[in-house]
Amino acid sequence: MRKKTEAQRVDIYTRITDRIVEDLSKGVRPWVQPWCASNMEGRITRPLRHNGLPYSGMNVLLLWSEGIARGFSSPMWMTFKQALELGAAVRKGESGATVVFASRFSKSESDGHGGEIEREIPFLKAYTVFNVAQIDGLPDRYHHAAAPITDPVERIEHADRFFRNTGAHIRHGGDRAFFSPASDHIQMPVVESFKDAASYVATVSHEATHWTAPAHRVGRDLSRYSKDRSERAREELIALS
């Protein structure tokens, strides 16, 4: 039983790692996702449970990644059963997202001397949740649109000047941030989709670090970035530092 539990835990870790690596290969970095393509409706927020409480830890990355990949604008998620309890139902054919629950339980064991000791045993469980956009029949409060953002993002002039002076070609549009070695340009979501100017600057700084890699700049080899996990991790650590 113990070996089975350990194998299940390793499998969950592997699935999570593979998902993050897959996102990296597509140019999506869910831990630095301070923008939202639907920010005309509201600033990005942490993923929320059906009761409004935020997810934490690894689940934030998992649900950000899933929401970005599938274009969900709502941050709220719930299980199939929770939807039923609200008088709603997940639409036929919809696939959910994996989240994890980590905790401990106590178990009494013999101490070998006629007594008993309590052992704390950790466990990790994976379960499936669905975004409210995949569910029909929910109460109106689950589809309440956030108030439009009327205040523009205030730019940081000296940061903008710095990036202009680098000579980097920065394009704006879409919902992804990445550096394209093939066209030698940095792609960024529009400034207004970020929660604030500092988040925009942090993201473009990250991509500008990748921009320095080609041989005619500092000469970091990115030829194996999309093929080798170690090379990709090394480059990402450089850009994060």
QUIBEL-V127570 format. One record per pair of residues at least 12 apart in sequence whose ideal C-beta (glycine too) atoms are under 8 Angstrom apart, sorted by the first residue. I is the first residue (numbers start at 0). J is the second residue. If there is no record, write none. Layout:
I_J + I_J
This chain:
4_122 + 7_123 + 8_122 + 8_123 + 11_99 + 11_123 + 11_125 + 14_97 + 14_125 + 15_57 + 15_61 + 15_97 + 15_99 + 18_61 + 18_64 + 18_97 + 19_60 + 19_64 + 20_228 + 20_231 + 22_64 + 22_68 + 23_231 + 23_235 + 24_225 + 24_231 + 25_175 + 26_175 + 26_176 + 26_177 + 27_64 + 27_67 + 27_68 + 27_175 + 28_176 + 28_205 + 28_235 + 29_60 + 29_61 + 29_63 + 29_64 + 29_67 + 30_60 + 31_201 + 31_202 + 31_205 + 31_239 + 32_63 + 32_67 + 33_193 + 33_194 + 33_195 + 33_198 + 33_199 + 33_201 + 33_202 + 34_174 + 34_176 + 34_188 + 34_192 + 34_193 + 34_194 + 34_198 + 34_199 + 34_202 + 35_72 + 35_174 + 35_192 + 35_194 + 36_70 + 36_72 + 36_173 + 36_174 + 36_188 + 36_192 + 37_72 + 38_148 + 38_191 + 38_192 + 38_193 + 38_194 + 39_147 + 39_148 + 39_191 + 39_192 + 40_72 + 40_144 + 40_145 + 40_147 + 40_148 + 41_144 + 41_145 + 41_146 + 41_148 + 42_145 + 42_148 + 42_194 + 43_74 + 43_194 + 44_74 + 45_59 + 45_74 + 46_58 + 46_59 + 46_62 + 46_63 + 46_66 + 46_74 + 46_75 + 46_76 + 47_74 + 47_75 + 47_76 + 48_75 + 48_76 + 48_77 + 49_75 + 49_76 + 49_77 + 49_78 + 49_81 + 49_82 + 49_85 + 51_75 + 54_76 + 54_98 + 56_101 + 57_99 + 58_98 + 58_99 + 61_96 + 61_97 + 61_98 + 61_99 + 62_74 + 62_76 + 62_96 + 62_98 + 62_128 + 65_96 + 65_130 + 66_130 + 67_174 + 69_130 + 70_174 + 71_130 + 71_132 + 72_132 + 73_130 + 73_131 + 73_132 + 73_141 + 73_142 + 75_130 + 75_131 + 75_141 + 76_96 + 76_98 + 76_128 + 76_129 + 76_130 + 76_131 + 77_128 + 77_129 + 77_131 + 77_134 + 78_126 + 78_127 + 78_128 + 78_129 + 79_95 + 79_127 + 79_129 + 82_129 + 82_134 + 82_137 + 85_136 + 85_137 + 85_138 + 85_141 + 86_136 + 86_138 + 87_134 + 87_135 + 87_136 + 87_137 + 87_138 + 88_134 + 88_135 + 88_136 + 89_129 + 89_133 + 89_134 + 90_133 + 90_134 + 90_135 + 93_129 + 93_133 + 95_127 + 95_128 + 95_129 + 95_133 + 96_127 + 96_128 + 96_129 + 96_130 + 97_125 + 97_126 + 97_127 + 98_125 + 98_126 + 98_127 + 98_128 + 99_123 + 99_124 + 99_125 + 99_126 + 100_123 + 100_124 + 100_125 + 100_126 + 101_121 + 101_122 + 101_123 + 101_124 + 102_121 + 102_122 + 103_119 + 103_120 + 103_121 + 103_122 + 104_119 + 104_120 + 104_122 + 105_117 + 105_118 + 105_119 + 105_120 + 106_118 + 106_120 + 148_191 + 151_191 + 152_190 + 152_191 + 152_193 + 152_195 + 152_196 + 152_199 + 153_195 + 153_196 + 154_190 + 154_196 + 155_196 + 155_197 + 155_200 + 158_196 + 158_200 + 162_203 + 162_207 + 165_207 + 165_210 + 167_184 + 167_185 + 167_207 + 167_210 + 168_183 + 168_184 + 168_185 + 169_184 + 169_185 + 169_187 + 169_203 + 170_184 + 170_185 + 170_186 + 170_187 + 171_186 + 171_187 + 171_188 + 171_189 + 171_190 + 172_186 + 172_188 + 172_189 + 173_186 + 173_188 + 174_188 + 174_192 + 175_188 + 176_188 + 176_202 + 176_203 + 176_205 + 176_206 + 177_206 + 177_209 + 178_206 + 178_207 + 178_209 + 178_210 + 178_212 + 180_212 + 180_213 + 180_221 + 183_210 + 183_213 + 185_203 + 185_206 + 185_207 + 185_209 + 185_210 + 186_206 + 187_199 + 187_202 + 187_203 + 187_206 + 205_238 + 205_239 + 206_238 + 208_237 + 208_238 + 209_221 + 209_234 + 209_238 + 212_234 + 219_234 + 219_237 + 221_234
